[in-house]
Amino acid sequence: MPILGAHMSIAGGYDRAVRRARDAGCDCLQLFTKNNNQWRARPITAQEAASFRAALTELGISHPLAHDSYLINLASPDRSLWQRSVGSFVAELQRAELLGIPNVVTHPGCYISGGPRAGLRRVSRALNRVHRQTSPAGPQCLLETTAGQGTSLGWQFEQLAAILDGVKHPERLGICLDTCHVFAAGYPMATPEQYQATIAALDRAVGLARIKAFHLNDSARDAGSRVDRHAHIGRGKMGLGPFRHLLNDPRFRQVPMYLETPKGRLGDLDWDVVNLGTLRGLTGT
């Protein structure tokens, strides 16, 4: 069976996120280690880290994953913001290390002005600086595929390859594929043939061994729209086909997959429970 989970709130403590994951029927979980819309972050105490690690073991939740702050922009042409983003991402990796989280997902960033090539070079320079300030044995950065909205980078697989080519230690980087983003970026996955062609393109660009996580989201917008709007599984523009192909692909059987679908309830059921049930119902079909 695939390793399935969801993004969970840390309200009330990091260990509470693990308990929410267990209650929803998750195998794994993703979280923010701080308020994702603020630069400031309260230090993580030793007790908080110990409680989080203990909860993972006690409740059998594996593959914890962190997502960095949405304020970070490693592609920014503004020198001050770029430097602040580098420092903040270093802190994100350090916080994940305290919690025992092996990977931290980041969007490559927005180039704002000056064109995508210059932006991609800034991302590579930023990651080189981050790597100089962190241990190779610590958490790994996962570059997330994006929808390509505005000036965001990472919506073409070749852009991810360009970042990797510009980094001195590409072995310290991985990829997180977001299904909604890939669909919105214009990569088709509806039929088995389309799915295989898209995965082959990803393999040519970065290599499938770099895929360390998936975000499972349907899309509220059309294919190729380059608009990032998540929807519940099978209830958006993608349909169930792409998820069926992915969940039954033996190459990704051991790669954890995390829901980032809208929170809330459908009647008496939590939406995470509904979406996980839909996904599990696709396996073996």
C-alpha positions in Angstrom: 0.0 0.0 0.0 1.2 3.6 -0.6 2.3 5.7 2.3 -0.4 8.3 2.7 -0.8 11.2 5.1 -1.8 14.9 5.3 -0.6 18.3 6.4 -1.6 18.8 10.0 -1.8 21.9 12.3 0.7 22.2 15.2 -1.9 24.2 17.3 -1.5 23.0 20.9 1.9 21.5 20.3 3.9 19.5 17.8 2.8 16.2 19.4 -0.8 17.3 18.8 -0.1 17.3 15.0 0.9 13.7 15.3 -2.3 12.8 17.1 -4.4 14.6 14.5 -2.6 12.6 11.8 -3.4 9.3 13.7 -7.0 10.3 14.2 -7.4 10.9 10.4 -5.9 7.6 9.5 -2.6 8.9 8.2 0.6 6.9 7.8 2.7 10.0 7.6 2.3 13.8 8.2 3.5 17.2 7.0 3.6 20.3 9.2 4.9 23.8 9.5 7.4 24.1 12.4 6.3 27.7 12.9 3.7 30.3 11.8 4.2 30.1 8.0 3.2 33.7 7.5 5.7 35.2 10.0 9.5 35.6 9.9 9.7 35.4 13.7 9.8 32.0 15.3 9.7 30.9 18.9 12.5 28.5 19.7 11.6 24.8 19.9 12.2 23.5 23.4 13.9 20.2 24.2 10.7 19.0 25.8 8.6 19.8 22.7 11.1 18.0 20.4 11.1 15.0 22.7 7.3 14.9 22.9 7.0 15.1 19.1 9.5 12.3 18.5 7.8 10.1 21.2 4.4 10.7 19.7 5.6 9.5 16.2 6.9 6.3 17.7 3.9 5.7 20.0 1.3 6.3 17.3 3.2 4.7 14.4 3.4 7.8 12.2 6.3 7.7 9.8 8.0 10.1 7.4 7.5 13.4 9.1 7.9 16.3 6.6 8.2 20.0 7.2 7.2 22.8 4.8 9.0 26.1 5.0 7.5 29.6 5.4 5.7 31.1 2.5 7.6 34.4 3.1 10.9 32.8 2.0 11.9 33.7 -1.6 15.3 32.2 -2.6 14.9 33.7 -6.1 14.3 37.3 -5.0 16.2 40.1 -6.9 16.0 42.2 -3.7 19.3 41.6 -1.9 17.9 42.2 1.5 15.0 39.8 1.1 17.2 37.3 -0.6 19.6 37.3 2.4 16.7 37.2 4.9 15.3 34.2 3.0 18.6 32.4 3.1 18.9 32.9 6.8 15.3 31.9 7.4 15.7 28.7 5.4 18.8 27.8 7.4 16.6 28.2 10.5 13.9 26.0 9.0 16.4 23.2 8.4 17.7 23.6 12.0 14.2 23.5 13.4 13.5 20.3 11.4 16.7 18.7 12.7 15.6 19.4 16.3 12.3 17.6 15.6 14.0 14.7 13.8 12.4 15.6 10.5 14.6 14.5 7.6 13.2 16.7 4.8 12.0 20.3 4.4 9.9 21.3 1.3 10.4 24.7 -0.3 9.0 26.5 -3.3 11.9 27.5 -5.5 10.7 31.2 -5.4 9.6 34.0 -7.6 12.0 35.9 -9.8 9.9 39.1 -9.7 12.0 40.9 -12.4 15.0 40.2 -14.6 13.7 36.9 -16.1 13.6 33.3 -15.0 17.3 32.5 -15.8 18.6 35.1 -13.4 16.0 33.9 -10.8 17.2 30.2 -11.1 20.8 31.3 -10.6 19.8 33.1 -7.4 18.1 30.0 -6.1 21.2 27.9 -6.8 23.4 30.5 -5.1 21.0 30.6 -2.1 21.1 26.9 -1.7 24.9 26.9 -1.9 25.0 29.4 1.0 22.4 27.3 2.9 24.5 24.2 2.5 27.6 26.0 3.7 25.7 26.9 6.9 24.2 23.5 7.6 25.4 19.9 8.0 25.3 17.4 5.2 24.0 14.9 7.7 21.0 17.2 8.6 17.6 17.6 6.9 17.5 17.7 3.1 15.8 20.4 1.0 13.1 19.2 -1.3 12.3 21.6 -4.2 8.6 21.6 -4.9 7.1 21.6 -8.4 4.9 24.7 -8.8 2.0 25.7 -10.9 3.9 28.6 -12.5 1.6 31.3 -11.2 3.0 34.8 -11.7 6.8 34.7 -11.8 7.1 31.5 -9.7 9.9 29.1 -10.7 9.8 25.3 -10.7 6.8 24.8 -12.9 8.9 23.3 -15.7 10.9 20.2 -14.9 13.8 21.8 -16.8 13.8 24.7 -14.3 14.3 22.3 -11.4 17.2 20.7 -13.4 18.8 24.1 -13.9 18.7 24.7 -10.1 20.4 21.3 -9.5 23.0 22.1 -12.2 23.9 25.3 -10.4 24.3 23.8 -6.9 27.7 22.5 -5.8 26.2 19.6 -3.8 23.1 18.5 -5.7 23.1 15.2 -3.7 21.8 17.3 -0.8 18.6 18.1 -2.7 15.4 16.2 -3.6 12.1 16.9 -5.3 8.5 17.1 -4.0 6.0 16.6 -6.8 2.6 18.3 -6.3 -0.1 16.8 -8.5 -2.2 20.0 -8.7 0.8 22.1 -9.6 2.0 19.7 -12.3 -1.5 19.6 -13.8 -1.9 23.4 -13.7 1.6 23.7 -15.2 0.4 21.8 -18.3 1.7 18.3 -17.8 -1.1 15.8 -18.6 -1.7 12.7 -16.5 -5.3 11.6 -17.2 -4.6 8.5 -19.4 -1.9 5.9 -18.6 0.0 7.1 -21.7 -0.1 10.7 -20.6 1.0 9.8 -17.1 3.9 7.7 -18.3 5.0 10.5 -20.6 5.0 13.1 -17.8 6.9 10.8 -15.4 9.4 10.1 -18.2 9.9 13.8 -18.7 10.5 14.2 -15.0 13.0 11.4 -15.1 14.9 12.9 -17.9 15.1 16.2 -16.2 16.0 15.3 -12.6 15.9 11.5 -12.2 13.2 9.7 -10.3 15.6 8.8 -7.5 15.3 12.5 -6.4 11.5 12.2 -5.8 11.3 12.1 -2.0 7.7 13.2 -1.5 4.4 13.9 -3.2 1.7 16.4 -2.5 -1.6 14.9 -3.5 -4.1 17.6 -4.5 -6.8 17.9 -7.2 -7.0 21.2 -9.1 -9.8 23.7 -9.0 -8.5 25.2 -12.2 -8.0 23.8 -15.7 -4.9 22.0 -17.0 -2.3 24.5 -18.1 -4.0 27.4 -16.3 -0.8 28.0 -14.2 -3.1 28.9 -11.3 -2.5 27.2 -7.9 -5.9 26.2 -6.4 -6.2 22.9 -4.6 -9.3 20.8 -4.6 -10.5 17.6 -2.9 -9.4 14.4 -4.6 -11.6 13.5 -7.6 -13.7 16.6 -7.1 -11.6 19.0 -9.2 -10.5 19.3 -12.8 -8.1 16.4 -12.6 -10.5 13.5 -11.9 -9.3 10.3 -10.4 -7.2 9.0 -13.3 -3.9 10.7 -12.4 -4.2 9.6 -8.8 -5.0 6.0 -9.8 -1.9 5.9 -12.0 0.4 7.4 -9.4 -0.8 5.2 -6.5 -0.4 2.1 -8.5 3.1 2.9 -9.8 5.5 0.5 -8.1 8.4 3.0 -8.5 6.8 5.2 -5.9 5.5 2.6 -3.5 8.0 3.7 -0.8 7.7 7.5 -1.4 5.4 9.2 1.2 2.4 11.1 -0.2 0.8 14.0 1.7 -2.6 15.6 1.2 -2.8 19.4 1.1 -6.4 19.6 0.3 -8.8 22.1 1.9 -9.6 21.5 5.6 -13.1 21.1 6.9 -15.8 18.5 7.1 -18.2 16.7 4.8 -21.2 16.0 7.0 -19.9 14.0 10.0 -16.5 13.2 8.3 -13.3 15.2 8.3 -12.2 16.0 4.7 -8.8 14.4 5.3 -10.6 11.1 6.2 -12.7 11.4 3.0 -9.8 12.1 0.8 -7.6 9.4 2.3 -10.4 6.9 1.8 -10.8 7.9 -1.8 -7.0 7.5 -2.4 -6.9 4.1 -0.7 -9.9 3.0 -2.8 -7.8 3.6 -6.0 -5.0 1.2 -5.1 -5.1 -2.1 -6.9 -7.6 -0.8 -9.5 
